[in-house]
Amino acid sequence: MVLGTYKEALSARSTEQKILDVSQDGGIVSALLCYALDEGIIEGAVVAGTPDDDWRPIPTVVTSADEVIAAAGTKYSMSPTLSALKTATRQYGIEKLGVVATPCQTQGLRKAQAYPFTRFVADKIKLIVGIYCMENFPMASLDTFATAKLGFDSLQDATKMDIGKGKFWLTKDGEESGLAIKETHGYEQSGCNICMDYVAEWSDVSTGSVGSPDGWSTVLTRTDAGADVFKGAVDAGLIETKPMDDVKPGLPLLEKLAKGKKDKNGKVREERVKMGLNIPAEY
Protein backbone atom coordinates (compact mmCIF):
# COMPACT_ATOMS: atom_id res chain seq x y z
CA MET A 1 0.00 0.00 0.00
CA VAL A 2 1.46 3.35 -1.00
CA LEU A 3 -0.01 5.02 2.09
CA GLY A 4 1.24 2.38 4.50
CA THR A 5 -1.00 0.60 6.97
CA TYR A 6 -3.82 2.67 8.41
CA LYS A 7 -7.13 2.11 10.15
CA GLU A 8 -9.19 5.02 8.88
CA ALA A 9 -8.85 7.98 6.52
CA LEU A 10 -10.82 11.14 7.16
CA SER A 11 -10.86 14.80 6.25
CA ALA A 12 -10.83 16.84 9.44
CA ARG A 13 -10.29 20.20 11.05
CA SER A 14 -10.17 21.70 14.52
CA THR A 15 -13.34 23.31 15.86
CA GLU A 16 -11.29 25.78 17.91
CA GLN A 17 -10.99 29.13 16.16
CA LYS A 18 -7.88 30.04 18.13
CA ILE A 19 -6.18 27.00 16.62
CA LEU A 20 -7.47 27.62 13.10
CA ASP A 21 -6.26 31.22 13.26
CA VAL A 22 -2.61 30.10 13.57
CA SER A 23 -2.59 26.66 11.99
CA GLN A 24 -1.43 25.72 8.51
CA ASP A 25 -4.52 23.83 7.36
CA GLY A 26 -7.06 22.11 9.59
CA GLY A 27 -5.04 22.48 12.79
CA ILE A 28 -5.12 18.74 13.47
CA VAL A 29 -1.64 18.47 15.01
CA SER A 30 -2.38 21.27 17.48
CA ALA A 31 -5.85 19.92 18.27
CA LEU A 32 -4.53 16.42 18.98
CA LEU A 33 -1.70 17.67 21.19
CA CYS A 34 -4.00 19.99 23.13
CA TYR A 35 -6.48 17.17 23.71
CA ALA A 36 -3.77 14.68 24.70
CA LEU A 37 -2.27 17.18 27.18
CA ASP A 38 -5.62 18.09 28.69
CA GLU A 39 -6.56 14.42 29.12
CA GLY A 40 -3.21 13.42 30.61
CA ILE A 41 -2.44 11.05 27.73
CA ILE A 42 0.85 12.91 27.42
CA GLU A 43 2.58 15.29 29.83
CA GLY A 44 4.41 17.22 27.15
CA ALA A 45 5.47 17.08 23.51
CA VAL A 46 8.51 17.80 21.41
CA VAL A 47 7.75 19.99 18.39
CA ALA A 48 9.42 22.22 15.83
CA GLY A 49 8.87 25.47 17.65
CA THR A 50 8.48 29.06 16.51
CA PRO A 51 11.30 29.94 14.10
CA ASP A 52 13.93 32.47 15.12
CA ASP A 53 14.36 35.74 13.22
CA ASP A 54 16.14 33.82 10.43
CA TRP A 55 13.25 31.33 10.03
CA ARG A 56 15.25 28.50 11.62
CA PRO A 57 12.88 26.17 13.51
CA ILE A 58 13.80 25.69 17.16
CA PRO A 59 13.17 22.27 18.79
CA THR A 60 10.80 23.02 21.63
CA VAL A 61 9.19 21.17 24.54
CA VAL A 62 5.55 22.19 25.06
CA THR A 63 3.56 21.29 28.17
CA SER A 64 0.37 23.32 27.77
CA ALA A 65 -2.25 24.10 25.15
CA ASP A 66 -1.08 27.70 24.98
CA GLU A 67 2.47 26.56 24.20
CA VAL A 68 1.17 24.17 21.53
CA ILE A 69 -0.75 26.96 19.83
CA ALA A 70 2.24 29.31 20.03
CA ALA A 71 4.34 26.74 18.13
CA ALA A 72 1.71 26.00 15.46
CA GLY A 73 2.41 26.13 11.73
CA THR A 74 4.52 24.16 9.28
CA LYS A 75 8.23 24.89 8.95
CA TYR A 76 9.93 24.11 5.65
CA SER A 77 13.51 23.97 6.86
CA MET A 78 14.62 20.91 8.79
CA SER A 79 14.18 21.10 12.53
CA PRO A 80 16.43 18.85 14.66
CA THR A 81 13.33 18.13 16.73
CA LEU A 82 14.53 14.82 18.16
CA SER A 83 17.46 16.57 19.79
CA ALA A 84 14.98 17.79 22.41
CA LEU A 85 13.93 14.29 23.53
CA LYS A 86 16.45 14.14 26.36
CA THR A 87 15.55 17.67 27.41
CA ALA A 88 11.92 16.61 27.65
CA THR A 89 12.57 13.45 29.64
CA ARG A 90 15.47 14.58 31.82
CA GLN A 91 15.12 18.31 32.33
CA TYR A 92 11.31 18.39 32.31
CA GLY A 93 10.92 14.92 33.81
CA ILE A 94 8.25 13.95 31.29
CA GLU A 95 7.26 10.28 31.49
CA LYS A 96 4.54 10.36 28.82
CA LEU A 97 5.79 12.19 25.75
CA GLY A 98 4.31 13.20 22.42
CA VAL A 99 6.39 13.98 19.34
CA VAL A 100 5.52 15.77 16.10
CA ALA A 101 7.80 14.36 13.42
CA THR A 102 8.53 14.17 9.72
CA PRO A 103 8.58 10.72 8.06
CA CYS A 104 12.35 10.32 8.43
CA GLN A 105 12.22 11.33 12.08
CA THR A 106 9.35 8.93 12.66
CA GLN A 107 11.42 6.05 11.33
CA GLY A 108 14.24 7.05 13.66
CA LEU A 109 11.87 7.04 16.63
CA ARG A 110 10.54 3.58 15.81
CA LYS A 111 14.08 2.23 15.47
CA ALA A 112 14.99 3.81 18.81
CA GLN A 113 12.03 2.05 20.41
CA ALA A 114 13.34 -1.25 19.05
CA TYR A 115 16.93 -0.87 20.30
CA PRO A 116 17.56 -1.66 24.00
CA PHE A 117 20.24 0.99 24.52
CA THR A 118 17.86 3.84 23.63
CA ARG A 119 14.79 2.54 25.42
CA PHE A 120 15.24 4.72 28.51
CA VAL A 121 14.04 7.65 26.39
CA ALA A 122 12.11 5.99 23.56
CA ASP A 123 9.81 4.01 25.85
CA LYS A 124 8.42 7.28 27.20
CA ILE A 125 7.06 8.23 23.77
CA LYS A 126 3.31 7.63 23.88
CA LEU A 127 2.14 9.48 20.77
CA ILE A 128 3.83 10.20 17.44
CA VAL A 129 1.98 12.61 15.16
CA GLY A 130 3.52 12.41 11.69
CA ILE A 131 3.29 15.13 9.08
CA TYR A 132 3.28 14.54 5.33
CA CYS A 133 6.58 15.56 3.76
CA MET A 134 7.80 15.38 0.18
CA GLU A 135 11.10 17.18 0.83
CA ASN A 136 12.71 19.78 3.04
CA PHE A 137 14.99 22.70 2.31
CA PRO A 138 18.20 24.11 3.79
CA MET A 139 17.99 27.70 4.95
CA ALA A 140 20.13 28.85 2.01
CA SER A 141 17.54 27.43 -0.38
CA LEU A 142 14.68 29.22 1.34
CA ASP A 143 16.65 32.46 1.16
CA THR A 144 17.16 31.90 -2.59
CA PHE A 145 13.43 31.31 -3.08
CA ALA A 146 12.62 34.54 -1.29
CA THR A 147 15.22 36.84 -2.81
CA ALA A 148 16.32 35.52 -6.22
CA LYS A 149 13.03 33.87 -7.16
CA LEU A 150 10.31 35.99 -5.56
CA GLY A 151 12.02 39.35 -5.29
CA PHE A 152 11.93 39.77 -1.50
CA ASP A 153 14.66 41.90 0.04
CA SER A 154 15.19 39.16 2.61
CA LEU A 155 13.66 35.89 3.76
CA GLN A 156 13.00 37.67 7.05
CA ASP A 157 10.35 39.75 5.24
CA ALA A 158 8.13 36.66 5.02
CA THR A 159 5.51 36.12 7.70
CA LYS A 160 4.29 32.69 6.57
CA MET A 161 5.38 29.77 4.39
CA ASP A 162 3.15 27.20 2.75
CA ILE A 163 3.11 24.59 -0.02
CA GLY A 164 -0.08 23.97 -1.96
CA LYS A 165 -1.69 24.00 -5.38
CA GLY A 166 1.63 23.22 -7.02
CA LYS A 167 3.49 26.18 -5.53
CA PHE A 168 5.76 27.18 -2.67
CA TRP A 169 4.16 30.24 -1.08
CA LEU A 170 5.62 33.07 0.95
CA THR A 171 3.42 35.70 2.56
CA LYS A 172 4.55 39.29 3.02
CA ASP A 173 2.35 42.11 4.31
CA GLY A 174 -0.67 39.86 3.90
CA GLU A 175 0.01 39.11 0.22
CA GLU A 176 1.08 35.69 -1.07
CA SER A 177 3.80 35.15 -3.68
CA GLY A 178 4.07 31.71 -5.27
CA LEU A 179 6.98 29.80 -6.77
CA ALA A 180 6.19 26.75 -8.93
CA ILE A 181 7.24 23.56 -7.15
CA LYS A 182 9.15 22.45 -10.25
CA GLU A 183 11.42 25.47 -9.73
CA THR A 184 12.35 24.24 -6.25
CA HIS A 185 13.70 20.91 -7.45
CA GLY A 186 17.40 20.58 -6.83
CA TYR A 187 17.27 22.89 -3.82
CA GLU A 188 16.09 20.22 -1.38
CA GLN A 189 18.32 18.46 1.13
CA SER A 190 20.11 15.58 -0.57
CA GLY A 191 18.84 13.06 1.96
CA CYS A 192 15.27 13.78 0.90
CA ASN A 193 16.01 12.19 -2.48
CA ILE A 194 16.33 8.70 -1.00
CA CYS A 195 13.39 8.87 1.41
CA MET A 196 10.53 6.57 0.39
CA ASP A 197 7.92 7.82 2.85
CA TYR A 198 5.59 10.73 2.10
CA VAL A 199 2.84 10.13 4.67
CA ALA A 200 4.75 9.23 7.88
CA GLU A 201 3.80 5.58 7.63
CA TRP A 202 5.29 4.68 11.03
CA SER A 203 3.48 7.32 13.08
CA ASP A 204 0.48 6.75 15.34
CA VAL A 205 -1.56 9.23 13.31
CA SER A 206 -0.40 11.20 10.29
CA THR A 207 -1.83 14.32 8.71
CA GLY A 208 -1.36 16.88 5.96
CA SER A 209 -3.36 19.06 3.62
CA VAL A 210 -3.21 16.91 0.47
CA GLY A 211 -6.53 15.37 -0.48
CA SER A 212 -8.71 17.71 1.56
CA PRO A 213 -10.32 21.08 0.75
CA ASP A 214 -8.67 24.34 1.81
CA GLY A 215 -8.76 24.72 5.58
CA TRP A 216 -9.06 20.97 6.17
CA SER A 217 -6.51 18.19 6.67
CA THR A 218 -6.37 14.56 5.61
CA VAL A 219 -5.88 12.27 8.61
CA LEU A 220 -4.71 8.65 8.63
CA THR A 221 -5.03 6.85 11.96
CA ARG A 222 -2.47 4.06 12.04
CA THR A 223 -2.15 2.51 15.50
CA ASP A 224 -4.50 1.85 18.39
CA ALA A 225 -2.91 4.76 20.25
CA GLY A 226 -3.40 7.11 17.31
CA ALA A 227 -6.97 6.00 16.68
CA ASP A 228 -7.90 6.36 20.36
CA VAL A 229 -6.50 9.89 20.63
CA PHE A 230 -8.14 11.01 17.41
CA LYS A 231 -11.52 9.49 18.32
CA GLY A 232 -11.30 11.04 21.77
CA ALA A 233 -10.71 14.50 20.29
CA VAL A 234 -13.63 14.03 17.88
CA ASP A 235 -15.95 12.78 20.64
CA ALA A 236 -14.95 15.76 22.77
CA GLY A 237 -16.05 18.10 19.97
CA LEU A 238 -12.53 19.41 19.37
CA ILE A 239 -12.29 18.04 15.82
CA GLU A 240 -14.93 17.74 13.10
CA THR A 241 -14.64 15.22 10.28
CA LYS A 242 -15.90 14.35 6.82
CA PRO A 243 -15.61 11.03 4.96
CA MET A 244 -12.82 11.15 2.38
CA ASP A 245 -15.30 9.94 -0.23
CA ASP A 246 -17.20 13.21 0.25
CA VAL A 247 -14.27 15.58 -0.41
CA LYS A 248 -12.18 16.48 -3.41
CA PRO A 249 -9.54 15.72 -4.59
CA GLY A 250 -9.63 12.94 -1.98
CA LEU A 251 -7.31 10.00 -1.39
CA PRO A 252 -6.42 9.46 -5.08
CA LEU A 253 -4.24 12.58 -5.07
CA LEU A 254 -2.55 11.57 -1.82
CA GLU A 255 -1.91 8.10 -3.22
CA LYS A 256 -0.53 9.59 -6.43
CA LEU A 257 1.97 11.78 -4.59
CA ALA A 258 2.99 9.01 -2.19
CA LYS A 259 3.57 6.60 -5.08
CA GLY A 260 5.40 9.29 -7.04
CA LYS A 261 7.85 9.79 -4.19
CA LYS A 262 8.46 6.06 -3.85
CA ASP A 263 8.99 5.62 -7.58
CA LYS A 264 11.23 8.64 -8.06
CA ASN A 265 13.35 8.14 -4.97
CA GLY A 266 13.49 4.39 -5.49
CA LYS A 267 15.34 5.05 -8.75
CA VAL A 268 17.77 7.37 -6.97
CA ARG A 269 18.44 4.65 -4.39
CA GLU A 270 19.13 2.13 -7.15
CA GLU A 271 21.54 4.53 -8.82
CA ARG A 272 23.41 5.14 -5.59
CA VAL A 273 23.72 1.41 -4.92
CA LYS A 274 25.20 0.90 -8.39
CA MET A 275 27.74 3.59 -7.54
CA GLY A 276 28.72 1.72 -4.40
CA LEU A 277 27.21 4.29 -2.07
CA ASN A 278 25.53 3.31 1.17
CA ILE A 279 21.87 4.11 1.64
CA PRO A 280 19.78 3.71 4.81
CA ALA A 281 17.70 0.58 5.02
CA GLU A 282 13.96 0.96 4.68
CA TYR A 283 12.25 0.35 8.00
N, C-alpha and C positions, 0 to 999 in steps of 0.2 A: 504494500500500500504506500503510495507516495506521500501520504499525510501521516504515516506511522499509525500505531495502534491508538484508538480513542474510543470512548464510550458514547459520547454525544457531541453533535455539532449544532451550535445555535448562534444566531445573531443577537447581540445584547448591548445594553448601555446602562450606565449608572442612572439612578433616579435622583441623585443628589446634585442640585445645580452648582453647588460650590466645587464639586469634583469636575463636572462638565465644563465649567468656566476655565479650568486650567489644564484639562487633559488633552491628549492628542486626538483621540477619536471618541470611543464610547466610555472611556474612563474605567475600564474593567479592572486593570491592575490596581489602581488606587482603591476602587470599591472593594475588591477582594481583600486587600491588605487591611483596610480599615475595619471590615467585618471580622477578619481573623484576629486582629488585635483586641477589638471590643469584646469578643467572645472568649478570649483567653486561649485560642487555638495556637497562637504564637505570642511571644512576649516582645518580639522586635523583628525587624527585617533589614536585610542589607540591600541597598538599591544604588543605582547611579543617581547621585544627588544633583542639586542645582549646579549648573556649570559656573566656573569662575569667570572673570571678566574676559578671558580669552576663549570662552566656550568649551573649556576642558571639563568633562564630567568628573565629579568628585565622589568616590565611593563613600557612602553615608549609611550610618545605622539609624533607623527610625524606630521610635517606640510609642508613638501616638498618632492618631488620625491627622492631627494638624501637621505633624512632621511629614507624613505620607503625602498629603496634599501639597505641601511646600516643595516637595521633590518631584512632583508629577511632570509628565512630558517626556517624549522620546528624545534621546541624544544620539547623534549620528557620527560621533567619534568614539572610539573604543574606551570604555570605562573599565579599569582594573577592579571591578566590583568585588571579586572574590578575595581580594587582598584585605578586605574588612571583616572577613569571617572570624579571625582570631580576636579582633577588637570587640566584635559583638559577643563572643562567648567568654572571653577572659576579662576584658575591661568592663563590659556591661553586665557580665554574669548571666547572659541569656541562655536558657536551657531549651527553649522551644523557638526555633528560628525560621523565618521565612526569607527567601531569596528571590529577587527578580533578575533573570539571567537571559542572555542570548543563547542560541542553540549550542555554540561551542562551549560556553561556560556551563551549560546544563550537562553536557557530556562529561566535563571535568568533575562536576559535583557527583554524578552517579558513579564515576570511577573511584572517587574519594570514598564514597560510602561502601564500596566493595573491598577496599584495601585496609587491612587491620591497622597499619601504622598511621592512618589519618582519621580513624573512627572517632577519636576523642572530640573532634570538631564536627565531622560529617554526620554523626549520629544525632546531633542536636537539630539538624535541618528537618523541619516538619512540613514545609510547603515550598515547592519550587514553581514560581509563575514564569513561564517562558514567553518570550516575545518573538514574533516572526522577524526574520532577518535574512535579507539576500546578500548583503555585504556591508562593510563598515569602512570609514574613511579616516586616514591620518589627519591631524589638524592642518598640515600644510595643504592638503587637498581641499579641505573646506575653505581655507583662505583663498585658494585659487578660484574656486567656484564663485565666491563672493566678489572678488576684485576683478580678476581677468575675464570671467565669464558673464557676470551679472552687473558689473560696473559699480559696485559698492566701493566706498573709500576704504573700508575695513570690514572684516568679518564681525567685529564688535558692534557694527551698526545694526546687525540683525537682532531681532527680538524673538524670533521663532524659526524653527526648521521643521520641514515636513517632507515626506515622499508620498506622492499619490498622483493618479491620473497620468502616469508616464513621465512625471517630472520631479525634480528635486526643487523644493520651494524654500525661499528665504523671505521672511517678512520684515519690512522696515517701515516705520511710521504708519503701520496699519495696512500697508500695501504689499501684496505678494509679487515676487518675481520668480519665474520658473525656468529651470534648466533641464532640457530633455535628458532623460536617464541615459540614453545612448552616449551622450557627451561626457558622462561621468565614468564610463568604462575605462579602465587602465589607471584610475586614480585610487582604487580601493586597496586595502591592505592585501599583501600577497597571500597571506594565509586564508583569506576568504575564498580564494580560487580553488581550494581543495576541500572546502566544507561541503558536505552532501545534505545538510539539514537546513531547511527553510523555516519549518514550523515548530521548532523546539520539541522534537519527538519524545525526548526523555524527561520532559517536565511533568508536573502533576496536572497542570492546566496551562494551555497555551493560548495566546490571543494576539490579534493584529487587525488592521483595518480591511485587508483584502477579502473580498467576497461580500462585504456588507455595505449598505448605503452610507453616505456621509453622516458622521456623527454617531455611527454604530461600530461595533467590533465583532469579528468572528471569533467564537470561543470553541475550543476543543478540550473537553474534559478527558483526561487520560488515565488517571489512577483513582482508586477509591478515595484517597485523601483529597484529590483535586475535585472530584465530583461532589463530595460531601460539603466542601467549603463553598463551591459555587451554588449548590442547591440551597444551602443555608442562607446565603446572601440573597438569593431570589425569594425564598420563603419569607425573609425578613423585610421584603419590599425595597431592598437597596439596589437591586438590579432588575430590569425588565428585559424580556426576551421575545424573539420571534423565531419560528421555524426557518431553517435555511432555505427550505423549498419555497418560502414566501417572499424571499428577497432576491434582488439582482445586484451584481452578477452571480452571486451564490458560490457554492463549493467548486464548480467547474473551473473558475478562474484561479482559485487557490490551488487546486490540483495541478493546473497547467503550470503555474509558477514554480511549485514545489518540484514537479517532474523536470522542468527546464533547468533548475539548479542542479539536480542530480545528474542529468544528462551532460550538461556543459562541464561541470566540475569533475565528473567521472572521467571525461576525456583528458582533462588536465592531469589528473592523478595517473592515468595510464602513461601519458607522455613523460611524466617525472620518473615513474618507475623504469621506463626504458632508458632514461638517462642515468640510472643508477642512484637517483636521489631517494632519500627516505621520506615517507609520508606517514602521517598518524593513522593508526588502525581505526576503522569504523567501529563504533561501539554497538 
